[in-house]
Amino acid sequence: MTTEIIHRDATKLTVRTFIDLCCGTGALGLRLATGTEVKPLTPYMGWKKNLAQPILDAVGVKPLATRLIFNDLGPWGAVWQVLGRKERRAGVMSRLRSFCQEEPRPLYEKLKAEPVPLNPVEFAARFLTLQRWAYGAKPVQHKGGRWLLPGYCKASADGVAKRHNYGKVKPQLPSLTKILEGYTALPVIQASREDARTFSPAVEEGSLVYLDPNYRGRTGYTDALSRQDVVMLALRWAKRGCTVVVSEGEPLEELKGWETADLTARRGQVHKNFARDREEWITFWRSSHPFGVNLGALGRL
Ligand SMILES: C[S@@+](CC[C@H](N)C(=O)[O-])C[C@H]1O[C@@H](n2cnc3c(N)ncnc32)[C@H](O)[C@@H]1O
């Protein structure tokens, strides 16, 4: 069953609590809580910056969530634990401002050579810098105390002079700092770095749960969720009375009776390193629906 993007003004869902199980930059939560006021900090493979509003429109969710629960097993989980707290966010800002005073390439080489810092504020500042400069916006990871970097994007770091076929690009670190200044407008963020399969915060019925895992068949992140994990999680949260939205490159046929929307045409400009022919779908369950999914077909939850 495919749903066109429809206007549900008469039946819009009001969401107080938003839970993002694999949050990355948190693009959907930022849009839900602040409209266009607070932007995601840095490009990131699979981020939903351009798709956030189309997703909310397709599901029929009223903007303005007052409680954000962000979880990510990767570095973003640790970063949000810092950004969610005002005084720690100020520490990150101050580090980013000092990084802005340095020459990008030598700073990149220095950060790359040094061990991953244990201090959470320093970790967040360095991760955000390296992710902002990551080649192709591919994910920055770390293992055994060392950064795993996808390569250096000179254009983001140094900026690019105006060319006849290409506008001027400014160095991106100052803009990262500027975006972060706007994060004062965010509501409380409860952040964690847990495996989505076991992450189970207490939430009220009617909360919105978002699941944006690595897409099937795509190079991904460590601890990636299998399709079976995704389906089990979606059903488990729907059974708790939540509205559940899953992003994938195809509709999830395993979720029988759920609605789907094809958002491929809404994804905006696609980075040259990403597959341009990739489809973008959501499969979703609105908590106002009577719960009638055949759970038995999917085994025990
Ligand atoms: C496609 S990205 C999410 C992008 C995000 N929606 C955004 O707008 O930036 C998928 C995220 O899932 C996280 N992830 C992978 N496996 C996970 C797991 N088992 N539990 C929680 N998070 C996981 C990755 O670290 C990655 O940040």
The ligand as a MOL file (V3000), in Angstrom:
LIG
                    3D

  0  0  0     0  0            999 V3000
M  V30 BEGIN CTAB
M  V30 COUNTS 27 29 0 0 0
M  V30 BEGIN ATOM
M  V30 1 C 21.6740 6.7830 8.5490 0
M  V30 2 S 22.4680 7.2560 10.0240 0 CHG=1
M  V30 3 C 21.2450 8.2690 10.7860 0
M  V30 4 C 21.2330 9.6290 10.1950 0
M  V30 5 C 20.3020 10.5910 10.9270 0
M  V30 6 N 18.9080 10.2970 10.7140 0
M  V30 7 C 20.5910 12.0410 10.5510 0
M  V30 8 O 19.6800 12.7480 10.1230 0
M  V30 9 O 21.7420 12.4430 10.6690 0 CHG=-1
M  V30 10 C 22.4260 5.7720 10.9840 0
M  V30 11 C 22.9940 5.9160 12.3940 0
M  V30 12 O 22.7450 4.6990 13.0880 0
M  V30 13 C 23.7580 4.4890 14.0400 0
M  V30 14 N 23.7340 3.0610 14.4260 0
M  V30 15 C 24.1890 1.9900 13.7190 0
M  V30 16 N 23.9230 0.8400 14.3780 0
M  V30 17 C 23.2710 1.2010 15.5350 0
M  V30 18 C 22.7280 0.4770 16.6240 0
M  V30 19 N 22.8130 -0.8730 16.6670 0
M  V30 20 N 22.1320 1.1510 17.6220 0
M  V30 21 C 22.0600 2.5190 17.5950 0
M  V30 22 N 22.5660 3.2680 16.5850 0
M  V30 23 C 23.1560 2.6160 15.5640 0
M  V30 24 C 25.0360 4.9290 13.3010 0
M  V30 25 O 26.0540 5.2680 14.2210 0
M  V30 26 C 24.5160 6.1050 12.4830 0
M  V30 27 O 24.8080 7.3340 13.1040 0
M  V30 END ATOM
M  V30 BEGIN BOND
M  V30 1 1 1 2
M  V30 2 1 2 3
M  V30 3 1 2 10
M  V30 4 1 3 4
M  V30 5 1 4 5
M  V30 6 1 5 6
M  V30 7 1 5 7
M  V30 8 2 7 8
M  V30 9 1 7 9
M  V30 10 1 10 11
M  V30 11 1 11 12
M  V30 12 1 11 26
M  V30 13 1 12 13
M  V30 14 1 13 14
M  V30 15 1 13 24
M  V30 16 1 14 15
M  V30 17 1 14 23
M  V30 18 2 15 16
M  V30 19 1 16 17
M  V30 20 1 17 18
M  V30 21 2 17 23
M  V30 22 1 18 19
M  V30 23 2 18 20
M  V30 24 1 20 21
M  V30 25 2 21 22
M  V30 26 1 22 23
M  V30 27 1 24 25
M  V30 28 1 24 26
M  V30 29 1 26 27
M  V30 END BOND
M  V30 END CTAB
M  END
